[in-house]
Amino acid sequence: QVQLVESGGGLVQAGGSLRLSCAASLRTFSTYTMGWFRQASGKEREFVAAISSGGVYTYYADSVKGRFTISRDNAKNTVHLQVDSLKPEDTALYYCAATLRPLNSRSATIRSATMTGYYDYWGQGTQVTVSS
């Protein structure tokens, strides 16, 4: 059974940092594209960042570019999201997601990887709350 378990969320002041982690029970983790999404209260789930199976390609939502960094450790079946310079509007439940569909430099693939429907597996989320 596939499990994605997020951790690392918490309450932090504006300008602070957190390191979110996602541990995946995927036998062939290194073949999966991994993504992070977030959902604020009363809003739709939105794309945050994605990383290709080998870690070569990374993409970010415009709202987090330059502040968030996605990375992965295929030897440990883990993907991380370093979140810096946090703002109150970053407050949300952050989800990890996985798919066997590829992520590369093609614009169509990149666009698809920002959509929730591109992913097959989801974690339960970790809450990030940023106070002003």
C-alpha positions in Angstrom: 0.0 0.0 0.0 1.4 3.4 -1.0 1.8 5.9 1.7 3.0 9.4 1.6 3.6 10.9 5.1 4.4 14.6 5.4 6.1 16.2 8.4 7.8 19.4 9.4 4.9 21.9 9.5 4.2 24.2 12.4 3.6 27.8 13.6 6.2 30.3 12.5 6.4 34.1 12.4 6.5 36.0 9.1 10.0 35.9 7.7 10.7 32.5 9.2 11.5 29.2 7.7 10.5 25.5 7.8 11.6 22.3 6.2 8.8 20.1 5.1 9.5 16.4 4.4 7.6 13.7 2.7 8.4 10.0 3.3 7.2 7.7 0.6 6.6 4.0 0.7 7.1 3.6 -3.0 9.2 0.7 -4.1 10.5 2.5 -7.1 10.5 6.0 -5.6 13.2 7.2 -8.1 10.8 6.7 -11.0 8.2 9.1 -9.6 7.6 12.7 -10.2 6.9 14.4 -6.9 4.9 17.5 -6.1 3.9 19.8 -3.3 0.5 21.4 -3.2 -1.2 23.5 -0.6 -4.7 24.3 0.4 -5.7 27.3 2.5 -9.0 27.3 4.4 -11.9 27.9 2.1 -9.7 27.8 -1.1 -8.9 25.3 -3.7 -5.8 23.1 -3.6 -3.0 24.9 -5.5 0.4 23.9 -7.0 3.5 24.8 -5.1 6.4 22.9 -6.6 7.4 19.8 -8.5 10.6 17.8 -9.1 11.3 15.2 -11.7 12.2 11.6 -10.9 15.9 12.2 -11.1 15.8 15.7 -9.6 17.0 17.4 -12.8 13.9 19.5 -13.3 12.2 21.6 -10.7 9.3 24.0 -11.1 7.6 26.4 -8.8 4.5 28.5 -8.6 5.2 32.2 -9.2 4.0 33.0 -5.7 6.8 30.9 -4.1 9.6 31.3 -6.6 12.8 32.4 -4.9 11.5 31.5 -1.4 10.8 27.8 -1.6 13.1 25.0 -2.7 12.1 21.4 -3.6 14.6 18.6 -3.4 14.7 14.8 -3.1 16.8 12.0 -1.8 16.1 8.9 -3.8 18.2 6.8 -1.5 15.9 7.6 1.4 12.6 7.8 -0.5 12.1 11.4 0.7 11.2 14.7 -0.9 11.7 18.0 0.9 10.3 21.5 0.6 12.4 24.2 2.2 10.2 27.2 2.8 11.9 30.5 3.6 10.8 34.1 4.0 7.3 32.9 4.9 4.4 35.2 4.6 0.9 35.0 6.3 -0.5 34.1 2.9 1.6 30.9 2.9 -0.6 29.6 5.7 -2.2 26.3 4.4 -2.2 22.6 4.7 0.7 21.4 2.6 0.4 18.1 0.7 2.9 15.8 -0.9 1.9 14.0 -4.2 3.4 11.4 -6.5 2.9 10.3 -10.0 4.7 8.0 -12.5 3.9 10.6 -15.3 7.0 12.4 -16.3 8.2 15.9 -15.6 10.7 17.4 -18.1 11.3 20.7 -19.9 8.3 20.4 -22.3 5.9 23.2 -21.6 2.9 20.8 -21.9 4.4 18.5 -19.3 5.2 21.4 -16.9 1.6 22.7 -17.2 0.2 19.3 -16.5 2.4 18.8 -13.5 0.8 21.9 -11.8 -2.6 20.1 -11.8 -3.9 17.9 -9.0 -5.2 15.4 -11.6 -1.6 14.6 -12.8 -0.9 12.9 -9.5 -1.9 9.4 -8.3 -1.0 9.4 -4.7 -1.4 12.0 -1.9 -0.4 12.4 1.7 -2.6 13.6 4.5 -0.9 17.0 4.7 1.1 19.0 7.2 -0.1 22.4 8.5 1.9 25.5 8.1 0.7 28.6 9.9 2.5 31.9 9.5 1.7 34.7 12.0 2.1 38.3 11.1 
